[in-house]
Amino acid sequence: MRVGHRRDGRPLPQELLGDPRLELLAAWGRRLAGSGLSPGESGNLSCRVADGFLITRTRVALAAIEPEDWVLVSGVNRPPRGEVLVESRGAADPSRDAAVHATVYEQLPGAAAIFHLHVGRLDELQGRLGVPATTTYYQAGTRESMEEIERFLTSHPATRYFVLVDHGIVAWGESIDDTGALVEAHQRALEEGG
């Protein structure tokens, strides 16, 4: 199954563009990219808002997030048959990993922010640091990938940092800063030899 998009091309409402959390997320994007955790146009950041969640657009460099790079995802629909449909508003399509974020937000009401990064050394995170991981790789944005994350979170309800096998990491927190600090703590542990 693939992921489809239904995008309302209107710009984001000014109250969302003026939300100070967006600048905080952009600052974390620069910080993580500067430390090598988000090379090129990889990774995506989001925060929960009243109407869904704001996420970086597809193919954005986290080192250089601009106001037009934010997309509001108002829903992710999984009909019994057919493709997953992401409903959004903004100038571009959301990251194809929007379904990852939607699944975590649905399963974990306490999640205020999610960082999904395509970091290396996933085997070391799992093996040496004991970071829990999903068991099967599915293409991002598919029904199967969403179901895999749901299964994982059901069996690991207290986990705030995990590996999407053969894909990257997902971290969530009750605030943006908590989420970023969690990512950095795991990276430090990896660099210090676990």
PyMOL CGO cylinders between C-alpha atoms (Angstrom):
from pymol import cmd
from pymol.cgo import CYLINDER

trace = [
    CYLINDER, 0.00, 0.00, 0.00, 1.09, 3.54, -0.66, 0.3, 1, 1, 1, 1, 1, 1,
    CYLINDER, 1.09, 3.54, -0.66, 0.37, 6.81, 1.06, 0.3, 1, 1, 1, 1, 1, 1,
    CYLINDER, 0.37, 6.81, 1.06, -1.78, 9.42, -0.61, 0.3, 1, 1, 1, 1, 1, 1,
    CYLINDER, -1.78, 9.42, -0.61, -2.25, 13.08, 0.16, 0.3, 1, 1, 1, 1, 1, 1,
    CYLINDER, -2.25, 13.08, 0.16, -5.23, 15.38, 0.20, 0.3, 1, 1, 1, 1, 1, 1,
    CYLINDER, -5.23, 15.38, 0.20, -3.71, 18.82, 0.60, 0.3, 1, 1, 1, 1, 1, 1,
    CYLINDER, -3.71, 18.82, 0.60, -5.58, 22.04, 1.16, 0.3, 1, 1, 1, 1, 1, 1,
    CYLINDER, -5.58, 22.04, 1.16, -3.12, 24.41, -0.52, 0.3, 1, 1, 1, 1, 1, 1,
    CYLINDER, -3.12, 24.41, -0.52, -4.07, 27.38, 1.63, 0.3, 1, 1, 1, 1, 1, 1,
    CYLINDER, -4.07, 27.38, 1.63, -1.27, 28.75, 3.80, 0.3, 1, 1, 1, 1, 1, 1,
    CYLINDER, -1.27, 28.75, 3.80, -1.26, 27.90, 7.47, 0.3, 1, 1, 1, 1, 1, 1,
    CYLINDER, -1.26, 27.90, 7.47, -3.28, 30.23, 9.70, 0.3, 1, 1, 1, 1, 1, 1,
    CYLINDER, -3.28, 30.23, 9.70, -1.21, 33.09, 11.12, 0.3, 1, 1, 1, 1, 1, 1,
    CYLINDER, -1.21, 33.09, 11.12, -1.79, 31.89, 14.69, 0.3, 1, 1, 1, 1, 1, 1,
    CYLINDER, -1.79, 31.89, 14.69, -0.03, 28.63, 13.80, 0.3, 1, 1, 1, 1, 1, 1,
    CYLINDER, -0.03, 28.63, 13.80, 2.80, 30.33, 11.91, 0.3, 1, 1, 1, 1, 1, 1,
    CYLINDER, 2.80, 30.33, 11.91, 3.33, 32.60, 14.91, 0.3, 1, 1, 1, 1, 1, 1,
    CYLINDER, 3.33, 32.60, 14.91, 3.40, 29.70, 17.37, 0.3, 1, 1, 1, 1, 1, 1,
    CYLINDER, 3.40, 29.70, 17.37, 6.73, 29.97, 19.26, 0.3, 1, 1, 1, 1, 1, 1,
    CYLINDER, 6.73, 29.97, 19.26, 7.03, 26.18, 19.26, 0.3, 1, 1, 1, 1, 1, 1,
    CYLINDER, 7.03, 26.18, 19.26, 7.83, 26.32, 15.53, 0.3, 1, 1, 1, 1, 1, 1,
    CYLINDER, 7.83, 26.32, 15.53, 10.94, 28.41, 16.13, 0.3, 1, 1, 1, 1, 1, 1,
    CYLINDER, 10.94, 28.41, 16.13, 11.94, 26.06, 18.95, 0.3, 1, 1, 1, 1, 1, 1,
    CYLINDER, 11.94, 26.06, 18.95, 11.53, 23.06, 16.62, 0.3, 1, 1, 1, 1, 1, 1,
    CYLINDER, 11.53, 23.06, 16.62, 13.54, 24.86, 13.92, 0.3, 1, 1, 1, 1, 1, 1,
    CYLINDER, 13.54, 24.86, 13.92, 16.29, 25.55, 16.46, 0.3, 1, 1, 1, 1, 1, 1,
    CYLINDER, 16.29, 25.55, 16.46, 16.38, 21.85, 17.36, 0.3, 1, 1, 1, 1, 1, 1,
    CYLINDER, 16.38, 21.85, 17.36, 16.52, 21.02, 13.65, 0.3, 1, 1, 1, 1, 1, 1,
    CYLINDER, 16.52, 21.02, 13.65, 19.61, 23.21, 13.24, 0.3, 1, 1, 1, 1, 1, 1,
    CYLINDER, 19.61, 23.21, 13.24, 21.17, 21.76, 16.38, 0.3, 1, 1, 1, 1, 1, 1,
    CYLINDER, 21.17, 21.76, 16.38, 20.58, 18.13, 15.38, 0.3, 1, 1, 1, 1, 1, 1,
    CYLINDER, 20.58, 18.13, 15.38, 21.73, 18.72, 11.81, 0.3, 1, 1, 1, 1, 1, 1,
    CYLINDER, 21.73, 18.72, 11.81, 24.83, 20.49, 13.13, 0.3, 1, 1, 1, 1, 1, 1,
    CYLINDER, 24.83, 20.49, 13.13, 25.71, 17.43, 15.19, 0.3, 1, 1, 1, 1, 1, 1,
    CYLINDER, 25.71, 17.43, 15.19, 25.28, 15.11, 12.19, 0.3, 1, 1, 1, 1, 1, 1,
    CYLINDER, 25.28, 15.11, 12.19, 22.01, 13.52, 13.31, 0.3, 1, 1, 1, 1, 1, 1,
    CYLINDER, 22.01, 13.52, 13.31, 19.98, 14.76, 10.35, 0.3, 1, 1, 1, 1, 1, 1,
    CYLINDER, 19.98, 14.76, 10.35, 22.08, 14.78, 7.18, 0.3, 1, 1, 1, 1, 1, 1,
    CYLINDER, 22.08, 14.78, 7.18, 20.76, 16.37, 4.01, 0.3, 1, 1, 1, 1, 1, 1,
    CYLINDER, 20.76, 16.37, 4.01, 16.99, 16.27, 3.64, 0.3, 1, 1, 1, 1, 1, 1,
    CYLINDER, 16.99, 16.27, 3.64, 16.42, 13.50, 6.15, 0.3, 1, 1, 1, 1, 1, 1,
    CYLINDER, 16.42, 13.50, 6.15, 14.38, 13.43, 9.32, 0.3, 1, 1, 1, 1, 1, 1,
    CYLINDER, 14.38, 13.43, 9.32, 11.28, 15.26, 10.41, 0.3, 1, 1, 1, 1, 1, 1,
    CYLINDER, 11.28, 15.26, 10.41, 10.01, 17.07, 13.49, 0.3, 1, 1, 1, 1, 1, 1,
    CYLINDER, 10.01, 17.07, 13.49, 6.48, 17.68, 14.72, 0.3, 1, 1, 1, 1, 1, 1,
    CYLINDER, 6.48, 17.68, 14.72, 4.42, 19.04, 17.59, 0.3, 1, 1, 1, 1, 1, 1,
    CYLINDER, 4.42, 19.04, 17.59, 0.84, 18.42, 18.56, 0.3, 1, 1, 1, 1, 1, 1,
    CYLINDER, 0.84, 18.42, 18.56, -1.66, 21.28, 18.07, 0.3, 1, 1, 1, 1, 1, 1,
    CYLINDER, -1.66, 21.28, 18.07, -5.40, 21.58, 18.64, 0.3, 1, 1, 1, 1, 1, 1,
    CYLINDER, -5.40, 21.58, 18.64, -6.32, 20.54, 15.08, 0.3, 1, 1, 1, 1, 1, 1,
    CYLINDER, -6.32, 20.54, 15.08, -3.78, 17.73, 14.64, 0.3, 1, 1, 1, 1, 1, 1,
    CYLINDER, -3.78, 17.73, 14.64, -0.04, 18.24, 14.42, 0.3, 1, 1, 1, 1, 1, 1,
    CYLINDER, -0.04, 18.24, 14.42, 2.46, 20.46, 12.65, 0.3, 1, 1, 1, 1, 1, 1,
    CYLINDER, 2.46, 20.46, 12.65, 5.23, 18.63, 10.83, 0.3, 1, 1, 1, 1, 1, 1,
    CYLINDER, 5.23, 18.63, 10.83, 8.05, 19.53, 8.49, 0.3, 1, 1, 1, 1, 1, 1,
    CYLINDER, 8.05, 19.53, 8.49, 7.28, 19.20, 4.80, 0.3, 1, 1, 1, 1, 1, 1,
    CYLINDER, 7.28, 19.20, 4.80, 8.65, 16.42, 2.68, 0.3, 1, 1, 1, 1, 1, 1,
    CYLINDER, 8.65, 16.42, 2.68, 12.30, 16.79, 1.66, 0.3, 1, 1, 1, 1, 1, 1,
    CYLINDER, 12.30, 16.79, 1.66, 13.29, 19.63, 3.96, 0.3, 1, 1, 1, 1, 1, 1,
    CYLINDER, 13.29, 19.63, 3.96, 16.76, 20.08, 5.40, 0.3, 1, 1, 1, 1, 1, 1,
    CYLINDER, 16.76, 20.08, 5.40, 16.31, 20.35, 9.16, 0.3, 1, 1, 1, 1, 1, 1,
    CYLINDER, 16.31, 20.35, 9.16, 19.32, 22.67, 9.17, 0.3, 1, 1, 1, 1, 1, 1,
    CYLINDER, 19.32, 22.67, 9.17, 17.32, 25.32, 7.30, 0.3, 1, 1, 1, 1, 1, 1,
    CYLINDER, 17.32, 25.32, 7.30, 13.62, 25.11, 8.21, 0.3, 1, 1, 1, 1, 1, 1,
    CYLINDER, 13.62, 25.11, 8.21, 11.63, 28.13, 7.00, 0.3, 1, 1, 1, 1, 1, 1,
    CYLINDER, 11.63, 28.13, 7.00, 8.05, 29.12, 7.97, 0.3, 1, 1, 1, 1, 1, 1,
    CYLINDER, 8.05, 29.12, 7.97, 6.68, 27.73, 4.68, 0.3, 1, 1, 1, 1, 1, 1,
    CYLINDER, 6.68, 27.73, 4.68, 8.21, 24.34, 5.51, 0.3, 1, 1, 1, 1, 1, 1,
    CYLINDER, 8.21, 24.34, 5.51, 5.52, 23.58, 8.12, 0.3, 1, 1, 1, 1, 1, 1,
    CYLINDER, 5.52, 23.58, 8.12, 2.43, 21.56, 7.26, 0.3, 1, 1, 1, 1, 1, 1,
    CYLINDER, 2.43, 21.56, 7.26, -0.65, 20.99, 9.41, 0.3, 1, 1, 1, 1, 1, 1,
    CYLINDER, -0.65, 20.99, 9.41, -1.77, 17.35, 9.35, 0.3, 1, 1, 1, 1, 1, 1,
    CYLINDER, -1.77, 17.35, 9.35, -5.42, 17.21, 10.35, 0.3, 1, 1, 1, 1, 1, 1,
    CYLINDER, -5.42, 17.21, 10.35, -5.98, 13.52, 9.81, 0.3, 1, 1, 1, 1, 1, 1,
    CYLINDER, -5.98, 13.52, 9.81, -4.57, 10.23, 8.60, 0.3, 1, 1, 1, 1, 1, 1,
    CYLINDER, -4.57, 10.23, 8.60, -7.22, 7.86, 7.28, 0.3, 1, 1, 1, 1, 1, 1,
    CYLINDER, -7.22, 7.86, 7.28, -6.76, 4.11, 6.87, 0.3, 1, 1, 1, 1, 1, 1,
    CYLINDER, -6.76, 4.11, 6.87, -9.73, 2.72, 4.99, 0.3, 1, 1, 1, 1, 1, 1,
    CYLINDER, -9.73, 2.72, 4.99, -10.19, -1.07, 5.11, 0.3, 1, 1, 1, 1, 1, 1,
    CYLINDER, -10.19, -1.07, 5.11, -8.79, -1.26, 1.57, 0.3, 1, 1, 1, 1, 1, 1,
    CYLINDER, -8.79, -1.26, 1.57, -6.65, 1.11, -0.42, 0.3, 1, 1, 1, 1, 1, 1,
    CYLINDER, -6.65, 1.11, -0.42, -3.97, 3.58, 0.43, 0.3, 1, 1, 1, 1, 1, 1,
    CYLINDER, -3.97, 3.58, 0.43, -3.42, 5.56, 3.60, 0.3, 1, 1, 1, 1, 1, 1,
    CYLINDER, -3.42, 5.56, 3.60, -4.62, 9.14, 3.05, 0.3, 1, 1, 1, 1, 1, 1,
    CYLINDER, -4.62, 9.14, 3.05, -2.93, 12.05, 4.83, 0.3, 1, 1, 1, 1, 1, 1,
    CYLINDER, -2.93, 12.05, 4.83, -5.07, 15.20, 5.04, 0.3, 1, 1, 1, 1, 1, 1,
    CYLINDER, -5.07, 15.20, 5.04, -3.04, 18.39, 5.37, 0.3, 1, 1, 1, 1, 1, 1,
    CYLINDER, -3.04, 18.39, 5.37, -2.92, 22.12, 4.93, 0.3, 1, 1, 1, 1, 1, 1,
    CYLINDER, -2.92, 22.12, 4.93, 0.07, 24.13, 3.77, 0.3, 1, 1, 1, 1, 1, 1,
    CYLINDER, 0.07, 24.13, 3.77, 2.21, 24.97, 0.79, 0.3, 1, 1, 1, 1, 1, 1,
    CYLINDER, 2.21, 24.97, 0.79, 3.71, 21.47, 0.41, 0.3, 1, 1, 1, 1, 1, 1,
    CYLINDER, 3.71, 21.47, 0.41, 3.03, 17.84, 1.21, 0.3, 1, 1, 1, 1, 1, 1,
    CYLINDER, 3.03, 17.84, 1.21, 3.98, 16.74, 4.70, 0.3, 1, 1, 1, 1, 1, 1,
    CYLINDER, 3.98, 16.74, 4.70, 6.86, 14.37, 5.27, 0.3, 1, 1, 1, 1, 1, 1,
    CYLINDER, 6.86, 14.37, 5.27, 6.04, 10.86, 4.09, 0.3, 1, 1, 1, 1, 1, 1,
    CYLINDER, 6.04, 10.86, 4.09, 6.69, 9.88, 7.71, 0.3, 1, 1, 1, 1, 1, 1,
    CYLINDER, 6.69, 9.88, 7.71, 3.60, 11.84, 8.80, 0.3, 1, 1, 1, 1, 1, 1,
    CYLINDER, 3.60, 11.84, 8.80, 1.89, 8.48, 9.35, 0.3, 1, 1, 1, 1, 1, 1,
    CYLINDER, 1.89, 8.48, 9.35, 4.62, 7.54, 11.86, 0.3, 1, 1, 1, 1, 1, 1,
    CYLINDER, 4.62, 7.54, 11.86, 3.92, 10.73, 13.81, 0.3, 1, 1, 1, 1, 1, 1,
    CYLINDER, 3.92, 10.73, 13.81, 0.14, 10.27, 13.55, 0.3, 1, 1, 1, 1, 1, 1,
    CYLINDER, 0.14, 10.27, 13.55, 0.39, 6.74, 14.93, 0.3, 1, 1, 1, 1, 1, 1,
    CYLINDER, 0.39, 6.74, 14.93, 2.49, 7.81, 17.91, 0.3, 1, 1, 1, 1, 1, 1,
    CYLINDER, 2.49, 7.81, 17.91, 0.19, 10.76, 18.67, 0.3, 1, 1, 1, 1, 1, 1,
    CYLINDER, 0.19, 10.76, 18.67, -2.87, 8.49, 18.48, 0.3, 1, 1, 1, 1, 1, 1,
    CYLINDER, -2.87, 8.49, 18.48, -1.35, 5.86, 20.77, 0.3, 1, 1, 1, 1, 1, 1,
    CYLINDER, -1.35, 5.86, 20.77, 0.32, 8.20, 23.26, 0.3, 1, 1, 1, 1, 1, 1,
    CYLINDER, 0.32, 8.20, 23.26, -1.84, 11.13, 24.41, 0.3, 1, 1, 1, 1, 1, 1,
    CYLINDER, -1.84, 11.13, 24.41, 1.07, 12.52, 26.45, 0.3, 1, 1, 1, 1, 1, 1,
    CYLINDER, 1.07, 12.52, 26.45, 3.27, 13.03, 23.38, 0.3, 1, 1, 1, 1, 1, 1,
    CYLINDER, 3.27, 13.03, 23.38, 3.64, 16.75, 22.67, 0.3, 1, 1, 1, 1, 1, 1,
    CYLINDER, 3.64, 16.75, 22.67, 6.52, 16.50, 20.17, 0.3, 1, 1, 1, 1, 1, 1,
    CYLINDER, 6.52, 16.50, 20.17, 8.10, 13.81, 18.01, 0.3, 1, 1, 1, 1, 1, 1,
    CYLINDER, 8.10, 13.81, 18.01, 11.52, 13.73, 16.38, 0.3, 1, 1, 1, 1, 1, 1,
    CYLINDER, 11.52, 13.73, 16.38, 12.09, 11.09, 13.70, 0.3, 1, 1, 1, 1, 1, 1,
    CYLINDER, 12.09, 11.09, 13.70, 15.68, 10.95, 12.49, 0.3, 1, 1, 1, 1, 1, 1,
    CYLINDER, 15.68, 10.95, 12.49, 17.43, 8.73, 9.99, 0.3, 1, 1, 1, 1, 1, 1,
    CYLINDER, 17.43, 8.73, 9.99, 20.52, 8.27, 12.14, 0.3, 1, 1, 1, 1, 1, 1,
    CYLINDER, 20.52, 8.27, 12.14, 23.17, 5.64, 11.56, 0.3, 1, 1, 1, 1, 1, 1,
    CYLINDER, 23.17, 5.64, 11.56, 24.41, 2.97, 13.94, 0.3, 1, 1, 1, 1, 1, 1,
    CYLINDER, 24.41, 2.97, 13.94, 20.94, 1.53, 14.53, 0.3, 1, 1, 1, 1, 1, 1,
    CYLINDER, 20.94, 1.53, 14.53, 22.43, -1.89, 15.30, 0.3, 1, 1, 1, 1, 1, 1,
    CYLINDER, 22.43, -1.89, 15.30, 24.56, -0.37, 18.04, 0.3, 1, 1, 1, 1, 1, 1,
    CYLINDER, 24.56, -0.37, 18.04, 21.59, 1.48, 19.50, 0.3, 1, 1, 1, 1, 1, 1,
    CYLINDER, 21.59, 1.48, 19.50, 19.71, -1.80, 19.68, 0.3, 1, 1, 1, 1, 1, 1,
    CYLINDER, 19.71, -1.80, 19.68, 22.55, -4.11, 20.68, 0.3, 1, 1, 1, 1, 1, 1,
    CYLINDER, 22.55, -4.11, 20.68, 24.89, -2.08, 22.85, 0.3, 1, 1, 1, 1, 1, 1,
    CYLINDER, 24.89, -2.08, 22.85, 22.42, 0.38, 24.35, 0.3, 1, 1, 1, 1, 1, 1,
    CYLINDER, 22.42, 0.38, 24.35, 19.43, -1.96, 24.43, 0.3, 1, 1, 1, 1, 1, 1,
    CYLINDER, 19.43, -1.96, 24.43, 17.12, 0.47, 22.68, 0.3, 1, 1, 1, 1, 1, 1,
    CYLINDER, 17.12, 0.47, 22.68, 13.89, -1.36, 21.81, 0.3, 1, 1, 1, 1, 1, 1,
    CYLINDER, 13.89, -1.36, 21.81, 13.01, -1.72, 18.15, 0.3, 1, 1, 1, 1, 1, 1,
    CYLINDER, 13.01, -1.72, 18.15, 10.15, -2.67, 15.89, 0.3, 1, 1, 1, 1, 1, 1,
    CYLINDER, 10.15, -2.67, 15.89, 10.60, -6.12, 14.39, 0.3, 1, 1, 1, 1, 1, 1,
    CYLINDER, 10.60, -6.12, 14.39, 9.77, -5.71, 10.70, 0.3, 1, 1, 1, 1, 1, 1,
    CYLINDER, 9.77, -5.71, 10.70, 10.57, -2.99, 8.17, 0.3, 1, 1, 1, 1, 1, 1,
    CYLINDER, 10.57, -2.99, 8.17, 7.66, -1.57, 6.19, 0.3, 1, 1, 1, 1, 1, 1,
    CYLINDER, 7.66, -1.57, 6.19, 7.77, 1.35, 3.80, 0.3, 1, 1, 1, 1, 1, 1,
    CYLINDER, 7.77, 1.35, 3.80, 7.02, 4.63, 5.59, 0.3, 1, 1, 1, 1, 1, 1,
    CYLINDER, 7.02, 4.63, 5.59, 3.45, 5.84, 5.39, 0.3, 1, 1, 1, 1, 1, 1,
    CYLINDER, 3.45, 5.84, 5.39, 1.89, 2.47, 4.71, 0.3, 1, 1, 1, 1, 1, 1,
    CYLINDER, 1.89, 2.47, 4.71, -0.88, 0.79, 6.67, 0.3, 1, 1, 1, 1, 1, 1,
    CYLINDER, -0.88, 0.79, 6.67, 1.60, -1.97, 7.55, 0.3, 1, 1, 1, 1, 1, 1,
    CYLINDER, 1.60, -1.97, 7.55, 4.12, 0.48, 9.01, 0.3, 1, 1, 1, 1, 1, 1,
    CYLINDER, 4.12, 0.48, 9.01, 1.38, 2.12, 11.10, 0.3, 1, 1, 1, 1, 1, 1,
    CYLINDER, 1.38, 2.12, 11.10, 0.19, -1.27, 12.38, 0.3, 1, 1, 1, 1, 1, 1,
    CYLINDER, 0.19, -1.27, 12.38, 3.77, -2.28, 13.21, 0.3, 1, 1, 1, 1, 1, 1,
    CYLINDER, 3.77, -2.28, 13.21, 4.22, 0.88, 15.32, 0.3, 1, 1, 1, 1, 1, 1,
    CYLINDER, 4.22, 0.88, 15.32, 0.87, 0.29, 17.05, 0.3, 1, 1, 1, 1, 1, 1,
    CYLINDER, 0.87, 0.29, 17.05, 1.94, -3.26, 17.97, 0.3, 1, 1, 1, 1, 1, 1,
    CYLINDER, 1.94, -3.26, 17.97, 5.29, -2.01, 19.21, 0.3, 1, 1, 1, 1, 1, 1,
    CYLINDER, 5.29, -2.01, 19.21, 3.80, 0.76, 21.37, 0.3, 1, 1, 1, 1, 1, 1,
    CYLINDER, 3.80, 0.76, 21.37, 1.22, -1.64, 22.84, 0.3, 1, 1, 1, 1, 1, 1,
    CYLINDER, 1.22, -1.64, 22.84, 4.01, -3.92, 24.03, 0.3, 1, 1, 1, 1, 1, 1,
    CYLINDER, 4.01, -3.92, 24.03, 6.37, -1.04, 25.02, 0.3, 1, 1, 1, 1, 1, 1,
    CYLINDER, 6.37, -1.04, 25.02, 4.02, 1.62, 26.46, 0.3, 1, 1, 1, 1, 1, 1,
    CYLINDER, 4.02, 1.62, 26.46, 6.69, 3.38, 28.54, 0.3, 1, 1, 1, 1, 1, 1,
    CYLINDER, 6.69, 3.38, 28.54, 9.25, 3.74, 25.75, 0.3, 1, 1, 1, 1, 1, 1,
    CYLINDER, 9.25, 3.74, 25.75, 10.03, 7.29, 24.62, 0.3, 1, 1, 1, 1, 1, 1,
    CYLINDER, 10.03, 7.29, 24.62, 12.86, 6.44, 22.23, 0.3, 1, 1, 1, 1, 1, 1,
    CYLINDER, 12.86, 6.44, 22.23, 12.86, 3.49, 19.83, 0.3, 1, 1, 1, 1, 1, 1,
    CYLINDER, 12.86, 3.49, 19.83, 14.31, 2.22, 16.60, 0.3, 1, 1, 1, 1, 1, 1,
    CYLINDER, 14.31, 2.22, 16.60, 12.18, 1.74, 13.50, 0.3, 1, 1, 1, 1, 1, 1,
    CYLINDER, 12.18, 1.74, 13.50, 14.11, -1.25, 12.19, 0.3, 1, 1, 1, 1, 1, 1,
    CYLINDER, 14.11, -1.25, 12.19, 16.15, -0.48, 9.06, 0.3, 1, 1, 1, 1, 1, 1,
    CYLINDER, 16.15, -0.48, 9.06, 14.81, 3.08, 9.02, 0.3, 1, 1, 1, 1, 1, 1,
    CYLINDER, 14.81, 3.08, 9.02, 15.72, 5.41, 11.89, 0.3, 1, 1, 1, 1, 1, 1,
    CYLINDER, 15.72, 5.41, 11.89, 14.76, 6.45, 15.41, 0.3, 1, 1, 1, 1, 1, 1,
    CYLINDER, 14.76, 6.45, 15.41, 11.61, 7.91, 16.90, 0.3, 1, 1, 1, 1, 1, 1,
    CYLINDER, 11.61, 7.91, 16.90, 11.71, 9.97, 20.08, 0.3, 1, 1, 1, 1, 1, 1,
    CYLINDER, 11.71, 9.97, 20.08, 8.81, 11.66, 21.81, 0.3, 1, 1, 1, 1, 1, 1,
    CYLINDER, 8.81, 11.66, 21.81, 8.39, 13.80, 24.86, 0.3, 1, 1, 1, 1, 1, 1,
    CYLINDER, 8.39, 13.80, 24.86, 6.00, 15.94, 26.83, 0.3, 1, 1, 1, 1, 1, 1,
    CYLINDER, 6.00, 15.94, 26.83, 7.79, 18.99, 25.44, 0.3, 1, 1, 1, 1, 1, 1,
    CYLINDER, 7.79, 18.99, 25.44, 10.00, 19.84, 22.49, 0.3, 1, 1, 1, 1, 1, 1,
    CYLINDER, 10.00, 19.84, 22.49, 13.05, 20.32, 24.70, 0.3, 1, 1, 1, 1, 1, 1,
    CYLINDER, 13.05, 20.32, 24.70, 12.46, 16.98, 26.45, 0.3, 1, 1, 1, 1, 1, 1,
    CYLINDER, 12.46, 16.98, 26.45, 12.36, 15.26, 23.08, 0.3, 1, 1, 1, 1, 1, 1,
    CYLINDER, 12.36, 15.26, 23.08, 15.55, 16.89, 21.85, 0.3, 1, 1, 1, 1, 1, 1,
    CYLINDER, 15.55, 16.89, 21.85, 17.36, 16.15, 25.12, 0.3, 1, 1, 1, 1, 1, 1,
    CYLINDER, 17.36, 16.15, 25.12, 16.36, 12.50, 24.84, 0.3, 1, 1, 1, 1, 1, 1,
    CYLINDER, 16.36, 12.50, 24.84, 17.82, 12.26, 21.33, 0.3, 1, 1, 1, 1, 1, 1,
    CYLINDER, 17.82, 12.26, 21.33, 21.04, 13.92, 22.44, 0.3, 1, 1, 1, 1, 1, 1,
    CYLINDER, 21.04, 13.92, 22.44, 21.35, 11.69, 25.53, 0.3, 1, 1, 1, 1, 1, 1,
    CYLINDER, 21.35, 11.69, 25.53, 21.15, 8.56, 23.39, 0.3, 1, 1, 1, 1, 1, 1,
    CYLINDER, 21.15, 8.56, 23.39, 23.68, 9.96, 20.95, 0.3, 1, 1, 1, 1, 1, 1,
    CYLINDER, 23.68, 9.96, 20.95, 26.10, 10.80, 23.78, 0.3, 1, 1, 1, 1, 1, 1,
    CYLINDER, 26.10, 10.80, 23.78, 25.72, 7.29, 25.21, 0.3, 1, 1, 1, 1, 1, 1,
    CYLINDER, 25.72, 7.29, 25.21, 26.49, 5.86, 21.77, 0.3, 1, 1, 1, 1, 1, 1,
    CYLINDER, 26.49, 5.86, 21.77, 29.57, 8.05, 21.34, 0.3, 1, 1, 1, 1, 1, 1,
    CYLINDER, 29.57, 8.05, 21.34, 30.82, 7.27, 24.86, 0.3, 1, 1, 1, 1, 1, 1,
    CYLINDER, 30.82, 7.27, 24.86, 30.62, 3.56, 24.22, 0.3, 1, 1, 1, 1, 1, 1,
    CYLINDER, 30.62, 3.56, 24.22, 27.34, 2.77, 25.97, 0.3, 1, 1, 1, 1, 1, 1,
]
cmd.load_cgo(trace, "trace")
